Amino acid sequence: MSKKQILVVEDEAVVAEDIRKILQSYGYQVPEAISTGEAAIKSINKTRPDLIILDIMLKDEISGIDVAEHIIDMDIPVIYLTAYSDKDIVEKAKATGPFGYLIKPFRERELVATIQMAFFKHQMEYELKESEAKFRALVETTDEGICMFDIENNFTFINEAGAKIFGSMIIDFEEANLSDYLNKNNLRKVQRHNKLRKENKSSRYELEIIRKDGRKRFLNIIGSPRFKNNKFIGTFGIFNDITEKKIAQLKLKRTMDSYTRIFENIQDVYYETEFDGTILEISPSIEQDSSYTRKELIGRSMYDLYFDEDQHDLFLTKLTKDGSVYDYEIILEDKDKTQLTCTINAKIIKDEDSGKVRIIGSLKNITEQRESETARQEYEMRYRKLFESSTDAVILQDKNGLIDCNNAALKLFGYTKKTELLHLNTADVSPPMQADKNPSRKSAETSINQTLKNGNMEFEWIYKKKNGKSFPAEVWLSSFKFNGKSFIQATIREIANITK
């Protein structure tokens, strides 16, 4: 580490030389002392010493104070050396920001201590300025909002990014209160978090604001308490705009809800495409009816799968005209060139924010139904596999009673053989009365008739196991026709086993 250089500006040669020798003995680099203000200025500009010991009253026209004023922007610590204690001189010297005073005559330890303190103070001031500069740069350049409030939620500071998030300019916040941007519910939320501030606790939370232009924005806020002399004086906040993220989450939720509704219904394949046919999403069930994998199809055009190129033009014409199509029959070509006869349900949807148009729909492979009874039997076998492997109890019934069930149904009702359960009716596996005090037999008949009329139904029901124990369940009924006869499929899920 290089030695610190100290310049002595003193017009008394003996005093100057004594100071120079003392400082050299302590390891400082001390050039020849300078006796005039003009020479001092020239030397300082040339050598830029680390510290200056400066006599206040020099003999030439330029005083020590004049020298200090001249170099005030050079950020060099100055220690005044004086034999005077005149009040006016001292006040004038203070204006130049000296780092210490030495009154003649002084002792060696006073000189060294004053110099050491001056270097320490100068380093601390440098680090403070550097820290303040970094903080200022951060506040002025960050995309995050930074603000401060008093105990009444009045803005006392906000940076430019924060003002922009609020849809205003910094000047607009001189007399603004946070409540100006909140509805009652969000104001109560802020008040709850302010209670934590008074307990010297920070917190993170989301807040909805209403800007002056009426637009709502969602903010993610980290609030921290501000104390002075152990007294709570307000809040320091850092926040960012998460509106786009929030909208994306809401869109995702709507999409997932849409997916869930479609997958829970009886649909062979769910798909979503751009208007030009590019497949954005297709359900894994496509792999049951096609040699394509789901991964292979995503990103391809749906229209490339049409067996007849003219078909997709006719389909788009009808879809564009009506906005939706139902049971629209087409022929697709599989990966191995096999022709697949399918029916399509499709609908055009438009994103309100982006304006993009997409097509969502479902397609059902009815090739087997068109070709032969064998194909239909294969379809029934796949259904039987799904039927038997379902973890939910599934029962098939006609107007005379239960005609089939899966193993989950036997386990749920406590039977070991299907013959024990079949040809019973709903009332036979139910207590005499339901929770609403209505007879089970009458309520069951009403539910069956409504399902046959409307196609499906969902409700809660009290059943009875073989051992006589009753249990509540959620029931989904759906009706269908086979060979001209009406049937009802009941999916039963014990409420105690449903995860909320």
N, C-alpha and C positions, 0 to 999 in steps of 0.2 A: 504494500500500500504506500503510495507516495505521501511525502510529508505535506502537511497543510501549510500554506504560505500566508504569513501575516505581514501586512504593510504598516509601518509606524510613520505617522505624519505628525511631527513635533518639531517646533522651532527652537527648543532648548536642547542643544547638542548633547549635554551631559545626561539629561533625562532620557533622551532618545536612545543613547548608547546603552544605558543601564537596562532599559526595557528590552532592547535587542538581545543583549547577553543573557538575560533571564530566560527569554523565550527560546533561545537557541539551546539552552541547557535542558529545556523540557522537550526537545526534539522537533521544534517548529522550524520551518524554513523562513528566515527573516532577512530580506535584502537591506541594503543601506537605507537609513531613515531619510525621509524627505521633509524639508522645512517650510515649503511654500504650497499654497493651495493650487496654484497653476500647475506646478510640477507634479503635485499629487494626482490631479485629474488626468494628466498625460500618462503617468505611470499606471494608474488604475485601468485606463482604457486599453493599455498595451498588455499588461500582465494579468489582469483580473484576479487579484488575490482572493484567498478564501475568507479573510477577515481584515478589517482595518481598525487600527487604534488611531483615533483622530482628535487632535487638540482642537477644542472649540474655537479658541482665539489665536489665529496665526497672525504673524506680523505684517504680511502683505495685504493687499486689498481683498483677496478672496479668503474668507474665514472657513473654519472647519465645517460650520453649518452649511455654507455655500457649496462646499465640496460634497457633502452628504446629499444635498438637494439635487446636485448635478447627476449623481450616480444612483438615485433612488430606484430607478427602474431596472438596475443591474442585479438586484436581489443579492447584495453582498452585505453581510452583517457588519454593523459599525458600533464600536465602543468609544464613547466620548471621553476625552481626557481634559480635565479643566481644573483651574485653581479658583474659579469663580462660582459663586452660589447665587448670583443675581437671578431673581424670579423670572424677569422678562426673557433673559437669555435661556434659562432652563426650559421655559414654555416654548420658545422658538425651536429649541433643539428637539423637544418631544415630537414636534410635527414631522420630523424626518424619520421617525420610527427606529430609534437606536435600540441596540440589544443590551446596553448597559452603560454605566457611568463610573469613572474613576476620579476621585477628588485627590489632587496633589496636596501633600505628599501621600503616597500609598505604600502598602507593604507588598512584599513579593507574593504572599499567599492570596492577597486580595486580587492582584493582577491575574494570577493563574486561575483562580476560582471564577472570576468574572469572564475570562476567555472561555473556559470550559462550559460555563452556563450559556454563554452566547452561542457556541457551536451546538449545544444540545437544543436550545430553543429554536435556532434556525432550522435544524433537522426536523424537529416536530412540526414547525410551520410548513416546511416543504412537504412532508408526508400528508399533513392535513389538506393543503392545497391540491395535492395530487389526488387524494381521496375525493375531495369535493368535485374536482374536474371529472373524475371517472363517474361519479354519481350523476353529475349534471349531464354528461354525455349519454349515460344510460337512460336517464329520464327523458331527454330530448330526442333520442333516436329509437327507443324501443317501440315495438308495435303494441305493447301492452299498455293499458290505462293505469295511471298512477294518480292517486288523489288523497286528500286529507280532509277530514270533517271535524268540526267542533262537537261538543256534547249535544247540541241541538240538531245535528246532521246538516249544518250549513257548510257548503264547500269553502275551504280555506286555501286549497291548492288543487289544481288538476293540470296534467301535462297535455300536450297537443293531441297525442294519440287517444287519450281518454276523452277529451272534448269531442273528437271526431266520432268515437263510438257512440256518444250521447247525441250525435247529430248537431253539434253546436260548435262555437269557437270559444277559446279560453276566456275572452272578455265577457261572454254570456254567463259565466259562473261567479262573477264578483258578488252578486247578491242572491245566488241560487241556493235552494235547499234540495236535498236528495228526494224529499217527499214530492217535489214538483214532477217527478218522473215515475211515481209509483201509484198503483191502485191500492185499495185498502188491504188486500191480502198480502201483498208484497211489502207494504209498510209495516205490517205486524211482524213479518219475517225479519226485517231489519231491526226492529225493536227487540225481538228475542235475542238476536246476536249481539246487540249493544249491551245487553245484560251481561253477556260473557266478557265483553271488553272491560266493564267495570270491575270484573273479577280477575283482570289481567290475563285473560285467555284469548288466544287467536282461534279463528275458525274458517272453514272453507264452505261455501254454499253457492247455489245457483239463484239468480234473481232475474225476474222479468221487468224490464223498464219500458216505458212508453215515451218515445221521443216527441219533441215539439211538433214534428210533422205527422204524428199519429201512428208511426210505425213501431211495432213491438220488436224488441231485441232481447235475447237471452244472454246473460253474463255469468261467467264463473268468477267468483270473488274470493280473495283471501284477505280477511280483515284482521288487523293487529291493533292492540291498544296503544294509546299514547299517554304517557304520564309525565308530569313535571312536579318536582318536589313532592313526590308520593301522592299527587292528586291527578285523577283522571281528567284529561283535557280533550279527548276525542279519539278518532280512529284513523289509522293509516290503511289504505286499501290498494291492492293490486288486482286488476281485473282484465279479462279478455272477452271478446265477443264470440260466443259459441252458438250463435243463431244457426249458421249453416250446418254445424254438427248436429244441433237439435232437430233441424228439419230433416237431415239425413236419417237420424234415428227414428223419427216419426214415419218417414217413408219406408224405412226398413220394417218397422212394426206393421204398417199397413200391408206391405208385401208379404210378410210372414203370416199375418192373419189370413190374407188371401190364399196363400199356399195351404195353410192348415184347413181352411174350409173346403178347398178343392180336394185335398188328399183324404179328408174324412168322408167325402161323398163317394159314390160309386163311379169312379172315373178310371179309365184304363191308363191314359197318358195325359199329363198336364204339360203345356208348353207356353213359352212366352217368346215373341220375336219382335224385331224391328219391323217397320212397315215394309221394308224391302225384302223381308223373309229371313234375315239373319237370326239364327236361333240364339237367344240369350239364356234360356233355361229350359230344360226338359226333364221330366221326372224319371227316376231310375226304372220305373215300370216299362219304359220303352224297350228295355233289354229283354223283357218277357215275350214280346211280340215281334222283335226284330233282331237281326244279326248284328246291327250297329250297337256300339256301346254309347252310353250317355256322353262320354268324353269326346268321342268321334263326331257327334252331332253338334255339340255346342260350338258356335262360330260358323257353321255351315249355313247355307240358305235352305230353308224349308222347301222352297220351290224346286230345288234340284232333285228332290225326292219324288216329285210328281211323275207318274208314268207317261202322261200325255202333257206336253208343254202348254197346250191350249187350256188345260184344266185350271191352272193357277190364275190365268187371266180372267176366266169366268168366275172363279171363286172371289178374286179381288174386286171384280165389278159388283157382285152381289153384296159383298161385305161392306164396300165403300158406300153403296146406295142405302143399305138398311142399317148399317152400324153394327149388326150382329147377324150371325147365322146359327141355325140349330139343325142337327141331324143332316148336315150337308154331306152327301156321299162322294168320295173321291177314291182314286186308285193310286197307291204309292208303290214305288219300286224299292225293294229291299236291297241290301248290300250284295246279295248273291243273285240279284235280278228277279227274285220272286215277286210276284204281284200281290199286294196287300189291299184288300177292300176295307175302307175305313169310313166312319162317320165323324164329322167334325162339328164341334160347338165352338164358336169363336166370337170375340167382341173387340172392337176398337176402343182403346183408352188413350186419353191425352193427359200428359203430365202438366198440371196447372202452373208449375214454376218454370220448367224448361220449354214447355210447348211441344215436346217431342211426342210423336204418335207411336204407340206400340199395339201389338195384337196379343191378347191372351186367350187361351182356349184349351180344349181337351179333344182328343181324338180316340176313337174306339175301333179296334180291329174287329171287323165282322166277317173276315174272310171265311172262317170256319162255318159260320151260320149260312153263308151263301153257297158253300161247296157241298157239304155232306153231313149226315147225321154223325158220322165218325168224328168229324172235326168238333161237332157240338159236344160229343161225349168226352173228347180230350179237354175241352173247355171246362166241362163239368168236373173232370178229375182235378184240374188245377184249382177249381173253386173248392172241391172237397178237401184238398190239401190245405188250402188257406183256412177253410172252415174248421178242420180238425186241429190245426196248429195254433189257432187263435187262443190267446190267454184269457180272452173274455168268453163268458158263457154265451153260446149262440144256439137258438132254438128255431126250428121251422114248424109252422103250424098251418093247417087249413081250417075251414069252418067247423070241423068236427073235433079238433084238438091237436095235440102235439104229434108230429110225424117224424121228426128227426132232431138230433142234438149232438153237440160235440162233447169231447171228454171233459172240457172245462165246465160244461153245464152239469154233467153227472157229479163232478167233484163239488161244485157249488151247492147242489141240492142234497148231497149226501147219498146218492145212489151209486151202485156198482155196475148195473146193467142197464142198457138203453130200454129193454123191455119193461123195466119197472116204471120208467118215466113216460114212455110214449103212450099215446091215446088218452092221456090225462088232458084236462084243459087247465087254463090259467087259474081258475078258481080252486082247482084241486091242489095246487101247490102254493096256496095263499091262505092266510087266516080268514075267518068269516068276514071281518070288517077291516077296511083300510083306515089310514090315519085320519082321513077326513070324515070318519063315521059312516061312510057309504059302504054298502055290501060289496065284497070283492067280486062276486059273480056279475052283478049288474055293471060295475065300473069296468070290468074286463071286456064285457060285450060292447060297451060304449067305445072303448079305446080301439077295439078291433074294427068296428064299423067306421070310425073316423079315419083309421089308417087306410082301409080299403077305399075310402072316398077321396082322401087327400094325398095318399102316397107315402107319407111318413109321419112320425110322431115321436116326441121325446117327453118323458115324465119320470117321476119317482114312484116307486111301488114297494109295498111290503110283501115279501114272499115267505114261504114256510118250507124249512128243510124236512127231510124224511123223518128226523127225530122230533119234529114238532116245533123246533126253535125258529122264531121269526127273525128276519133280517131285512134292513132297508137296502134298496138298490136303485140305480139309475137305469132306465130302459129306453132303448132306441128301437122303434118299430118301423119297418119299411115293407111295403107291399109290392108284389111282382106277379106277373102271369107266366105260366108255363103250360104249353099245350092246351091253352084255352081255359085253364083253371087259375084261380086266385090263391096266392100263398102270402104268408106274412113271415118275415124274418125278425126275430127278437134278439137283440144284443143286450146282455144283462151284465152289469158291473156292480158288485157289492160296494156300497158307499164307504164302508170301513177300509176298503182296499184302494180307494181313489186318493191319489196324492193331490192335495190342494195347493 
